[in-house]
Amino acid sequence: MIHGLSFDIEEHFQVAAFDCVARRRHWERHESRVERNTHLILDLLEKQGIHATMFVLGWVAERHKGLIRRIVESGHELASHGYAHELITGQTPEAFREDIRQAKHILEDIGGVPIIGYRAPTFSITKESEWALPILVEEGYLYDSSIMAVVHDYYGIPGAIPTIHTISTDSGPLWEMPPSTCKWAGMTFPVAGGGYFRLFPYRLLKPLLQRIESQGHPLIMYLHPWELDPTQPRMRGSTLSEFRHYLNLEKVHDRLTQLIQDFSFGPYRNLIPS
């Protein structure tokens, strides 16, 4: 079975857990590490002969055009992570439309390929922001990968369909690619990547991923370039935010290498039924 692998291409200082007006105003002053870290990922994928989906911020694409061209030339899928990494739950519909339209235009202009996929910053399509789904259709997106079927303080729609499916919106159908979850003892656990990939030892995570595979469902996995960068400058935030962000960064490279050896992966676009 071919599974879906993706990376949210953003800077280490752009994560929502550390976001504030003052810090956002000084993004340009922070050391940029996203290009180096993404090249590390691209080198690793190339070595294993794997293609993935890269959900890129428009803000990053504007500043690293060569990186975008390498992503496309290497055969990976270029997709949108929005422009400014603002949570949808904090935007108006008009501001959201402008954000995703701007990102799509930038990515298509630099990459020279159609952009059909979208992932909201911090998976911020929730019950309160489902109004974003028809706007995605209207702006030319074919699929979304933003709805986590879990309980979380930042995101999630508990009880949402946890596997690939179509959503009927007032503007037309939209494919949904939910990051993978696993049920255990009546509870739903996220196992798709990110902090969960760093929290659980791989020897425990692998059987859960194999269980999803055995049920006939492709894995929908994700990571970030900053997760392969254990020496990144440390940001100050709440104790929980710092724990989530910096936990086991030094283990991600080896775990990712093992993951792509144990499972077969491809871009999300290849998982849309024809």
VEXDREN-880919 format. One line per 4 residues: number of its first residue (from 1); their letters; for each residue z, y, x of N, C-alpha, C. Coordinates in nm, 2 decimals, decimal comma, padded with zeros to 4 digits. Layout:
% VEXDREN-880919
NUM = A = Z:Y:X:Z:Y:X:Z:Y:X ~ ...
% end
This chain:
% VEXDREN-880919
1 = MIHG = 00,00:-00,12:00,08:00,00:00,00:00,00:00,00:00,12:00,09 ~ -00,08:00,22:00,05:-00,09:00,35:00,12:00,01:00,45:00,05 ~ 00,10:00,50:00,13:00,20:00,60:00,08:00,16:00,74:00,12 ~ 00,24:00,83:00,06:00,21:00,98:00,08:00,31:01,03:00,18
5 = LSFD = 00,26:01,10:00,28:00,35:01,16:00,38:00,31:01,31:00,39 ~ 00,41:01,40:00,39:00,38:01,54:00,40:00,49:01,61:00,48 ~ 00,45:01,74:00,52:00,54:01,82:00,60:00,53:01,96:00,54 ~ 00,64:02,03:00,52:00,65:02,16:00,47:00,65:02,25:00,59
9 = IEEH = 00,54:02,32:00,62:00,52:02,40:00,74:00,58:02,54:00,72 ~ 00,70:02,56:00,77:00,78:02,68:00,76:00,86:02,70:00,89 ~ 00,91:02,82:00,91:00,99:02,85:01,03:01,14:02,80:01,00 ~ 01,21:02,78:01,11:01,35:02,73:01,09:01,44:02,84:01,03
13 = FQVA = 01,40:02,96:01,04:01,48:03,07:00,98:01,44:03,11:00,84 ~ 01,35:03,03:00,78:01,30:03,06:00,64:01,36:02,97:00,53 ~ 01,45:02,88:00,57:01,51:02,79:00,47:01,59:02,87:00,38 ~ 01,59:02,82:00,25:01,66:02,89:00,14:01,81:02,90:00,17
17 = AFDC = 01,87:02,80:00,23:02,02:02,80:00,25:02,07:02,91:00,33 ~ 01,98:02,97:00,42:02,02:03,08:00,50:01,96:03,21:00,46 ~ 01,89:03,21:00,34:01,82:03,33:00,30:01,91:03,44:00,25 ~ 01,87:03,57:00,29:01,94:03,68:00,23:01,84:03,80:00,26
21 = VARR = 01,86:03,91:00,19:01,77:04,02:00,20:01,76:04,08:00,34 ~ 01,87:04,09:00,41:01,87:04,14:00,54:01,80:04,05:00,64 ~ 01,83:03,92:00,63:01,76:03,83:00,72:01,61:03,82:00,70 ~ 01,57:03,82:00,57:01,43:03,82:00,54:01,36:03,94:00,59
25 = RHWE = 01,42:04,05:00,60:01,36:04,18:00,65:01,33:04,17:00,79 ~ 01,41:04,08:00,87:01,39:04,07:01,01:01,32:03,94:01,06 ~ 01,25:03,88:00,97:01,18:03,76:01,00:01,09:03,77:01,13 ~ 01,03:03,89:01,14:00,94:03,91:01,26:01,01:03,91:01,39
29 = RHES = 01,14:03,94:01,39:01,22:03,95:01,51:01,27:03,81:01,56 ~ 01,27:03,71:01,47:01,32:03,58:01,51:01,21:03,51:01,60 ~ 01,26:03,42:01,69:01,17:03,34:01,77:01,09:03,25:01,68 ~ 00,96:03,25:01,69:00,88:03,16:01,62:00,87:03,02:01,69
33 = RVER = 00,90:02,92:01,62:00,89:02,78:01,68:00,81:02,69:01,59 ~ 00,75:02,74:01,48:00,68:02,65:01,39:00,55:02,59:01,45 ~ 00,48:02,67:01,54:00,36:02,62:01,59:00,38:02,51:01,69 ~ 00,48:02,53:01,78:00,51:02,42:01,88:00,56:02,29:01,80
37 = NTHL = 00,64:02,31:01,71:00,70:02,19:01,64:00,59:02,12:01,56 ~ 00,50:02,19:01,50:00,40:02,13:01,42:00,30:02,06:01,51 ~ 00,27:02,12:01,62:00,18:02,05:01,72:00,24:01,91:01,76 ~ 00,38:01,91:01,77:00,45:01,79:01,81:00,42:01,68:01,70
41 = ILDL = 00,43:01,73:01,57:00,41:01,63:01,46:00,26:01,59:01,47 ~ 00,17:01,68:01,48:00,03:01,64:01,48:-00,01:01,54:01,60 ~ 00,06:01,57:01,71:00,04:01,47:01,82:00,09:01,33:01,79 ~ 00,20:01,33:01,73:00,26:01,20:01,69:00,18:01,13:01,59
45 = LEKQ = 00,13:01,20:01,49:00,04:01,14:01,38:-00,09:01,09:01,44 ~ -00,14:01,17:01,53:-00,27:01,13:01,60:-00,26:01,01:01,68 ~ -00,14:00,99:01,74:-00,12:00,87:01,82:-00,11:00,75:01,74 ~ -00,06:00,76:01,61:-00,05:00,65:01,52:-00,17:00,64:01,43
49 = GIHA = -00,27:00,73:01,44:-00,39:00,73:01,36:-00,36:00,75:01,21 ~ -00,26:00,85:01,18:-00,22:00,87:01,04:-00,26:01,02:01,01 ~ -00,30:01,03:00,88:-00,32:01,16:00,82:-00,22:01,19:00,72 ~ -00,18:01,32:00,70:-00,08:01,36:00,61:-00,12:01,48:00,54
53 = TMFV = -00,03:01,53:00,45:-00,05:01,66:00,38:00,04:01,76:00,44 ~ -00,01:01,88:00,47:00,06:01,99:00,53:00,07:02,10:00,42 ~ 00,19:02,12:00,37:00,22:02,23:00,27:00,26:02,35:00,36 ~ 00,17:02,44:00,37:00,18:02,55:00,47:00,21:02,68:00,39
57 = LGWV = 00,31:02,75:00,44:00,34:02,89:00,39:00,22:02,98:00,43 ~ 00,18:03,06:00,33:00,08:03,16:00,36:00,12:03,26:00,47 ~ 00,25:03,29:00,48:00,31:03,38:00,58:00,29:03,32:00,72 ~ 00,31:03,19:00,73:00,29:03,12:00,86:00,14:03,11:00,89
61 = AERH = 00,06:03,08:00,79:-00,08:03,07:00,82:-00,14:03,20:00,87 ~ -00,10:03,31:00,82:-00,15:03,44:00,87:-00,13:03,46:01,02 ~ -00,02:03,41:01,07:00,03:03,43:01,20:-00,01:03,32:01,30 ~ -00,06:03,21:01,25:-00,09:03,09:01,33:-00,22:03,03:01,29
65 = KGLI = -00,33:03,11:01,29:-00,46:03,06:01,24:-00,51:02,94:01,32 ~ -00,49:02,93:01,45:-00,53:02,82:01,53:-00,46:02,69:01,48 ~ -00,34:02,70:01,44:-00,27:02,58:01,40:-00,33:02,53:01,27 ~ -00,37:02,62:01,18:-00,43:02,58:01,05:-00,56:02,51:01,08
69 = RRIV = -00,64:02,57:01,17:-00,77:02,50:01,20:-00,75:02,36:01,26 ~ -00,65:02,35:01,34:-00,62:02,21:01,40:-00,58:02,11:01,29 ~ -00,50:02,16:01,20:-00,46:02,07:01,08:-00,59:02,02:01,01 ~ -00,68:02,11:00,98:-00,80:02,07:00,91:-00,89:01,99:00,99
73 = ESGH = -00,91:02,03:01,12:-01,01:01,96:01,21:-00,95:01,82:01,24 ~ -00,82:01,80:01,23:-00,77:01,67:01,26:-00,77:01,57:01,14 ~ -00,82:01,62:01,03:-00,84:01,54:00,91:-00,72:01,54:00,81 ~ -00,62:01,62:00,83:-00,51:01,63:00,74:-00,54:01,72:00,62
77 = ELAS = -00,46:01,70:00,52:-00,48:01,78:00,40:-00,41:01,91:00,41 ~ -00,47:02,02:00,38:-00,41:02,15:00,38:-00,37:02,18:00,24 ~ -00,24:02,21:00,22:-00,20:02,24:00,09:-00,10:02,37:00,09 ~ -00,06:02,41:-00,02:00,01:02,54:-00,03:00,16:02,52:-00,05
81 = HGYA = 00,24:02,60:00,02:00,38:02,60:00,01:00,42:02,74:-00,05 ~ 00,32:02,81:-00,11:00,34:02,95:-00,15:00,33:03,04:-00,03 ~ 00,35:03,17:-00,05:00,34:03,27:00,05:00,47:03,30:00,12 ~ 00,57:03,34:00,05:00,69:03,40:00,12:00,81:03,32:00,11
85 = HELI = 00,80:03,19:00,07:00,92:03,10:00,06:01,03:03,16:-00,03 ~ 00,99:03,21:-00,15:01,09:03,26:-00,24:01,10:03,15:-00,35 ~ 01,23:03,12:-00,39:01,25:03,03:-00,49:01,19:03,07:-00,62 ~ 01,12:02,98:-00,69:01,06:03,01:-00,82:01,17:03,06:-00,92
89 = TGQT = 01,28:03,00:-00,91:01,39:03,04:-01,01:01,43:03,18:-00,99 ~ 01,39:03,25:-00,89:01,43:03,39:-00,87:01,31:03,48:-00,89 ~ 01,19:03,43:-00,94:01,07:03,51:-00,95:01,04:03,52:-01,10 ~ 00,96:03,63:-01,13:00,90:03,64:-01,26:00,77:03,56:-01,26
93 = PEAF = 00,72:03,53:-01,38:00,59:03,46:-01,38:00,48:03,54:-01,31 ~ 00,48:03,67:-01,32:00,38:03,76:-01,26:00,39:03,75:-01,11 ~ 00,52:03,76:-01,06:00,53:03,75:-00,91:00,50:03,61:-00,86 ~ 00,53:03,51:-00,93:00,49:03,37:-00,89:00,34:03,36:-00,88
97 = REDI = 00,27:03,40:-00,99:00,13:03,39:-00,99:00,07:03,46:-00,86 ~ 00,12:03,58:-00,83:00,07:03,65:-00,72:00,09:03,58:-00,59 ~ 00,21:03,52:-00,58:00,25:03,45:-00,46:00,16:03,33:-00,43 ~ 00,14:03,25:-00,53:00,05:03,13:-00,51:-00,09:03,16:-00,50
101 = RQAK = -00,14:03,27:-00,56:-00,27:03,31:-00,55:-00,30:03,36:-00,41 ~ -00,21:03,44:-00,36:-00,22:03,50:-00,22:-00,22:03,38:-00,12 ~ -00,13:03,29:-00,13:-00,13:03,18:-00,04:-00,25:03,09:-00,04 ~ -00,30:03,07:-00,16:-00,43:02,99:-00,17:-00,54:03,06:-00,11
105 = HILE = -00,55:03,19:-00,13:-00,66:03,26:-00,07:-00,66:03,26:00,08 ~ -00,54:03,28:00,14:-00,52:03,28:00,28:-00,56:03,15:00,34 ~ -00,50:03,04:00,28:-00,53:02,91:00,34:-00,67:02,87:00,33 ~ -00,74:02,90:00,22:-00,88:02,86:00,20:-00,97:02,94:00,29
109 = DIGG = -00,93:03,07:00,32:-01,01:03,15:00,40:-01,00:03,11:00,55 ~ -00,88:03,07:00,59:-00,86:03,03:00,73:-00,91:02,88:00,75 ~ -00,87:02,79:00,66:-00,90:02,65:00,67:-01,04:02,61:00,63 ~ -01,10:02,69:00,54:-01,24:02,66:00,50:-01,25:02,54:00,41
113 = VPII = -01,13:02,50:00,34:-01,13:02,39:00,26:-01,06:02,43:00,12 ~ -01,09:02,36:00,01:-01,03:02,39:-00,11:-00,88:02,35:-00,10 ~ -00,79:02,43:-00,17:-00,65:02,40:-00,17:-00,62:02,35:-00,31 ~ -00,58:02,22:-00,33:-00,56:02,17:-00,46:-00,41:02,13:-00,48
117 = GYRA = -00,33:02,13:-00,37:-00,19:02,08:-00,39:-00,09:02,19:-00,36 ~ 00,02:02,19:-00,43:00,13:02,29:-00,41:00,27:02,22:-00,41 ~ 00,35:02,28:-00,33:00,50:02,24:-00,33:00,58:02,37:-00,33 ~ 00,67:02,38:-00,43:00,76:02,50:-00,44:00,86:02,50:-00,33
121 = PTFS = 00,89:02,62:-00,27:01,00:02,63:-00,18:01,13:02,57:-00,23 ~ 01,19:02,48:-00,16:01,31:02,41:-00,20:01,30:02,34:-00,33 ~ 01,18:02,29:-00,36:01,16:02,21:-00,48:01,21:02,29:-00,61 ~ 01,19:02,42:-00,61:01,25:02,50:-00,71:01,18:02,51:-00,85
125 = ITKE = 01,11:02,40:-00,89:01,06:02,39:-01,03:01,17:02,31:-01,10 ~ 01,25:02,38:-01,18:01,36:02,32:-01,26:01,33:02,33:-01,40 ~ 01,42:02,29:-01,49:01,41:02,31:-01,63:01,39:02,46:-01,66 ~ 01,45:02,55:-01,59:01,45:02,69:-01,61:01,31:02,75:-01,56
129 = SEWA = 01,24:02,68:-01,48:01,12:02,74:-01,42:01,00:02,65:-01,45 ~ 01,00:02,57:-01,55:00,89:02,49:-01,58:00,77:02,57:-01,63 ~ 00,79:02,70:-01,66:00,68:02,79:-01,70:00,58:02,80:-01,58 ~ 00,62:02,76:-01,46:00,53:02,77:-01,35:00,42:02,67:-01,35
133 = LPIL = 00,44:02,56:-01,42:00,34:02,46:-01,42:00,20:02,50:-01,48 ~ 00,19:02,56:-01,59:00,06:02,60:-01,64:00,00:02,71:-01,55 ~ 00,08:02,79:-01,49:00,02:02,89:-01,40:-00,04:02,82:-01,28 ~ 00,01:02,72:-01,23:-00,05:02,64:-01,12:-00,19:02,59:-01,17
137 = VEEG = -00,20:02,54:-01,29:-00,33:02,49:-01,34:-00,43:02,61:-01,34 ~ -00,38:02,72:-01,40:-00,47:02,84:-01,41:-00,52:02,89:-01,28 ~ -00,44:02,87:-01,17:-00,48:02,92:-01,04:-00,55:02,82:-00,96 ~ -00,59:02,71:-01,02:-00,68:02,62:-00,95:-00,61:02,50:-00,88
141 = YLYD = -00,49:02,48:-00,90:-00,42:02,37:-00,83:-00,43:02,24:-00,92 ~ -00,46:02,13:-00,85:-00,48:02,00:-00,92:-00,35:01,92:-00,93 ~ -00,26:01,94:-00,83:-00,13:01,86:-00,83:-00,02:01,95:-00,78 ~ 00,10:01,90:-00,81:00,23:01,97:-00,77:00,32:01,86:-00,71
145 = SSIM = 00,40:01,90:-00,62:00,50:01,80:-00,57:00,63:01,88:-00,55 ~ 00,69:01,92:-00,66:00,81:02,01:-00,66:00,92:01,96:-00,74 ~ 00,90:01,86:-00,82:01,01:01,82:-00,92:01,08:01,70:-00,86 ~ 01,21:01,72:-00,83:01,29:01,61:-00,78:01,38:01,56:-00,90
149 = AVVH = 01,37:01,43:-00,93:01,44:01,37:-01,04:01,59:01,34:-01,01 ~ 01,66:01,44:-00,96:01,80:01,43:-00,91:01,88:01,54:-00,96 ~ 02,01:01,53:-00,94:02,11:01,64:-00,96:02,13:01,70:-00,82 ~ 02,11:01,83:-00,81:02,13:01,91:-00,69:02,17:02,05:-00,72
153 = DYYG = 02,24:02,12:-00,63:02,28:02,25:-00,65:02,17:02,35:-00,65 ~ 02,06:02,32:-00,58:01,94:02,41:-00,56:01,83:02,37:-00,65 ~ 01,81:02,25:-00,68:01,69:02,20:-00,75:01,71:02,08:-00,83 ~ 01,60:02,02:-00,89:01,61:01,90:-00,95:01,60:01,91:-01,11
157 = IPGA = 01,54:01,81:-01,17:01,54:01,79:-01,31:01,58:01,64:-01,34 ~ 01,71:01,62:-01,36:01,76:01,49:-01,38:01,69:01,42:-01,50 ~ 01,65:01,30:-01,48:01,58:01,23:-01,59:01,43:01,25:-01,59 ~ 01,38:01,33:-01,50:01,23:01,35:-01,49:01,17:01,22:-01,44
161 = IPTI = 01,04:01,20:-01,48:00,97:01,08:-01,43:00,97:01,08:-01,28 ~ 01,01:00,97:-01,22:01,03:00,97:-01,07:00,91:00,92:-01,00 ~ 00,80:00,89:-01,06:00,68:00,84:-01,00:00,56:00,93:-01,03 ~ 00,45:00,91:-00,97:00,33:00,99:-00,99:00,28:00,98:-01,13
165 = HTIS = 00,26:01,10:-01,19:00,22:01,10:-01,33:00,15:01,23:-01,36 ~ 00,09:01,25:-01,48:00,03:01,37:-01,52:00,13:01,45:-01,62 ~ 00,13:01,58:-01,60:00,20:01,66:-01,69:00,10:01,74:-01,78 ~ 00,12:01,74:-01,91:00,03:01,81:-02,00:00,09:01,95:-02,01
169 = TDSG = 00,02:02,05:-01,97:00,06:02,19:-01,99:-00,03:02,26:-02,09 ~ 00,01:02,38:-02,13:-00,08:02,46:-02,23:-00,21:02,50:-02,16 ~ -00,22:02,49:-02,03:-00,34:02,53:-01,96:-00,42:02,41:-01,91 ~ -00,37:02,29:-01,94:-00,44:02,17:-01,89:-00,35:02,07:-01,82
173 = PLWE = -00,40:01,96:-01,77:-00,32:01,86:-01,71:-00,30:01,90:-01,56 ~ -00,18:01,85:-01,51:-00,14:01,87:-01,37:-00,08:01,74:-01,32 ~ -00,13:01,69:-01,21:-00,07:01,57:-01,15:00,07:01,62:-01,09 ~ 00,17:01,53:-01,10:00,30:01,55:-01,04:00,32:01,44:-00,94
177 = MPPS = 00,36:01,48:-00,82:00,39:01,39:-00,71:00,54:01,40:-00,67 ~ 00,63:01,34:-00,75:00,77:01,36:-00,72:00,82:01,29:-00,59 ~ 00,89:01,36:-00,51:00,95:01,29:-00,39:01,03:01,17:-00,43 ~ 01,02:01,07:-00,35:01,08:00,94:-00,40:01,23:00,94:-00,41
181 = TCKW = 01,27:00,87:-00,52:01,41:00,84:-00,54:01,43:00,69:-00,57 ~ 01,56:00,65:-00,56:01,59:00,51:-00,58:01,71:00,50:-00,67 ~ 01,71:00,41:-00,76:01,82:00,39:-00,85:01,91:00,28:-00,79 ~ 02,04:00,31:-00,80:02,14:00,21:-00,75:02,27:00,23:-00,83
185 = AGMT = 02,31:00,12:-00,90:02,44:00,13:-00,98:02,43:00,23:-01,08 ~ 02,31:00,25:-01,14:02,30:00,34:-01,25:02,28:00,49:-01,21 ~ 02,28:00,51:-01,08:02,26:00,65:-01,03:02,13:00,66:-00,95 ~ 02,08:00,78:-00,95:01,95:00,81:-00,88:01,98:00,88:-00,75
189 = FPVA = 01,93:00,82:-00,64:01,95:00,88:-00,51:01,82:00,92:-00,45 ~ 01,81:01,04:-00,39:01,69:01,09:-00,32:01,68:01,01:-00,19 ~ 01,56:00,96:-00,16:01,54:00,89:-00,03:01,41:00,94:00,03 ~ 01,35:01,05:-00,01:01,22:01,09:00,03:01,20:01,15:00,16
193 = GGGY = 01,31:01,20:00,22:01,30:01,26:00,35:01,39:01,38:00,37 ~ 01,35:01,48:00,45:01,44:01,59:00,46:01,58:01,56:00,51 ~ 01,68:01,62:00,45:01,82:01,60:00,48:01,86:01,45:00,46 ~ 01,80:01,39:00,36:01,83:01,25:00,33:01,78:01,16:00,44
197 = FRLF = 01,67:01,19:00,50:01,62:01,11:00,61:01,71:01,12:00,73 ~ 01,78:01,23:00,74:01,87:01,25:00,85:02,01:01,20:00,82 ~ 02,05:01,20:00,69:02,18:01,16:00,66:02,20:01,01:00,67 ~ 02,11:00,93:00,61:02,12:00,79:00,61:02,06:00,73:00,74
201 = PYRL = 02,13:00,63:00,80:02,08:00,56:00,91:01,95:00,49:00,86 ~ 01,85:00,48:00,95:01,72:00,43:00,91:01,73:00,28:00,87 ~ 01,82:00,21:00,93:01,83:00,07:00,89:01,88:00,05:00,75 ~ 01,95:00,15:00,69:01,98:00,15:00,55:01,88:00,21:00,46
205 = LKPL = 01,80:00,31:00,51:01,70:00,37:00,43:01,58:00,28:00,41 ~ 01,54:00,21:00,52:01,42:00,13:00,51:01,42:00,03:00,39 ~ 01,53:-00,05:00,37:01,52:-00,14:00,25:01,51:-00,07:00,12 ~ 01,56:00,05:00,11:01,54:00,13:-00,02:01,39:00,17:-00,04
209 = LQRI = 01,33:00,21:00,07:01,19:00,24:00,07:01,11:00,12:00,04 ~ 01,14:00,00:00,09:01,07:-00,12:00,07:01,09:-00,16:-00,08 ~ 01,20:-00,13:-00,14:01,22:-00,17:-00,28:01,13:-00,09:-00,37 ~ 01,11:00,04:-00,34:01,02:00,12:-00,41:00,88:00,07:-00,40
213 = ESQG = 00,84:00,03:-00,28:00,71:-00,02:-00,25:00,69:-00,15:-00,33 ~ 00,79:-00,24:-00,33:00,78:-00,37:-00,40:00,76:-00,35:-00,55 ~ 00,80:-00,24:-00,60:00,79:-00,21:-00,75:00,65:-00,15:-00,78 ~ 00,56:-00,14:-00,67:00,43:-00,09:-00,69:00,41:00,06:-00,69
217 = HPLI = 00,50:00,13:-00,65:00,49:00,28:-00,64:00,48:00,33:-00,50 ~ 00,38:00,42:-00,48:00,37:00,47:-00,34:00,49:00,56:-00,31 ~ 00,54:00,56:-00,19:00,64:00,65:-00,14:00,58:00,79:-00,13 ~ 00,66:00,89:-00,17:00,62:01,03:-00,15:00,73:01,09:-00,06
221 = MYLH = 00,69:01,10:00,07:00,79:01,14:00,17:00,76:01,28:00,23 ~ 00,86:01,35:00,28:00,84:01,48:00,33:00,94:01,51:00,44 ~ 00,90:01,60:00,54:00,98:01,65:00,64:00,94:01,79:00,68 ~ 01,01:01,86:00,77:00,98:01,99:00,81:00,97:01,99:00,96
225 = PWEL = 00,88:02,08:01,02:00,87:02,09:01,16:01,01:02,12:01,23 ~ 01,09:02,20:01,17:01,22:02,24:01,24:01,31:02,12:01,25 ~ 01,28:02,01:01,17:01,37:01,89:01,18:01,35:01,81:01,30 ~ 01,24:01,84:01,38:01,21:01,77:01,50:01,25:01,87:01,62
229 = DPTQ = 01,33:01,96:01,59:01,37:02,07:01,69:01,52:02,08:01,71 ~ 01,58:01,99:01,78:01,73:02,00:01,78:01,78:02,11:01,86 ~ 01,70:02,18:01,94:01,75:02,29:02,02:01,72:02,43:01,96 ~ 01,68:02,43:01,83:01,65:02,56:01,77:01,77:02,65:01,76
233 = PRMR = 01,75:02,78:01,76:01,86:02,87:01,75:01,94:02,85:01,62 ~ 02,06:02,85:01,63:02,15:02,82:01,51:02,17:02,95:01,42 ~ 02,15:02,92:01,29:02,17:03,03:01,19:02,31:03,01:01,14 ~ 02,37:03,12:01,09:02,50:03,12:01,03:02,49:03,11:00,88
237 = GSTL = 02,57:03,03:00,82:02,57:03,01:00,68:02,70:02,94:00,63 ~ 02,70:02,90:00,51:02,82:02,82:00,46:02,83:02,69:00,54 ~ 02,95:02,63:00,54:02,97:02,51:00,61:02,88:02,40:00,56 ~ 02,86:02,39:00,43:02,77:02,29:00,37:02,62:02,32:00,41
241 = SEFR = 02,58:02,44:00,42:02,44:02,47:00,45:02,42:02,44:00,60 ~ 02,51:02,47:00,69:02,50:02,43:00,83:02,50:02,28:00,85 ~ 02,58:02,21:00,77:02,58:02,07:00,78:02,45:02,01:00,74 ~ 02,40:02,05:00,63:02,27:02,00:00,58:02,16:02,03:00,67
245 = HYLN = 02,16:02,15:00,73:02,04:02,19:00,82:02,04:02,12:00,95 ~ 02,16:02,11:01,02:02,16:02,07:01,16:02,20:01,92:01,18 ~ 02,23:01,85:01,07:02,27:01,71:01,08:02,16:01,62:01,14 ~ 02,20:01,56:01,25:02,11:01,45:01,31:01,97:01,50:01,35
249 = LEKV = 01,95:01,62:01,38:01,82:01,67:01,42:01,76:01,59:01,54 ~ 01,85:01,55:01,63:01,81:01,48:01,75:01,76:01,34:01,72 ~ 01,78:01,29:01,60:01,74:01,15:01,57:01,61:01,15:01,49 ~ 01,55:01,26:01,45:01,44:01,26:01,36:01,31:01,21:01,42
253 = HDRL = 01,28:01,25:01,55:01,16:01,21:01,61:01,15:01,06:01,62 ~ 01,26:00,99:01,66:01,25:00,84:01,67:01,25:00,78:01,53 ~ 01,32:00,84:01,43:01,31:00,78:01,30:01,18:00,80:01,24 ~ 01,11:00,91:01,26:00,98:00,94:01,20:00,88:00,84:01,27
257 = TQLI = 00,89:00,82:01,40:00,81:00,73:01,47:00,82:00,59:01,41 ~ 00,94:00,55:01,38:00,97:00,41:01,32:00,91:00,41:01,18 ~ 00,93:00,51:01,10:00,88:00,52:00,96:00,73:00,49:00,96 ~ 00,65:00,57:01,04:00,51:00,56:01,03:00,46:00,43:01,10
261 = QDFS = 00,54:00,36:01,17:00,51:00,22:01,22:00,53:00,12:01,11 ~ 00,63:00,14:01,03:00,67:00,04:00,93:00,60:00,05:00,80 ~ 00,54:00,17:00,77:00,47:00,19:00,64:00,33:00,25:00,67 ~ 00,24:00,23:00,58:00,11:00,29:00,59:00,10:00,42:00,51
265 = FGPY = 00,06:00,53:00,57:00,06:00,66:00,51:-00,07:00,73:00,51 ~ -00,09:00,82:00,41:-00,21:00,90:00,40:-00,17:01,03:00,33 ~ -00,27:01,12:00,31:-00,25:01,25:00,24:-00,22:01,22:00,09 ~ -00,15:01,32:00,03:-00,12:01,31:-00,11:-00,25:01,30:-00,20
269 = RNLI = -00,35:01,38:-00,16:-00,47:01,39:-00,24:-00,53:01,25:-00,26 ~ -00,51:01,16:-00,17:-00,57:01,02:-00,18:-00,49:00,94:-00,28 ~ -00,38:00,98:-00,33:-00,30:00,91:-00,42:-00,33:00,94:-00,57 ~ -00,42:01,04:-00,59:-00,45:01,08:-00,72:-00,56:00,98:-00,78
273 = PS = -00,53:00,91:-00,88:-00,62:00,81:-00,94:-00,76:00,88:-00,97 ~ -00,86:00,80:-00,94:-01,00:00,86:-00,97:-01,03:00,83:-01,11
% end
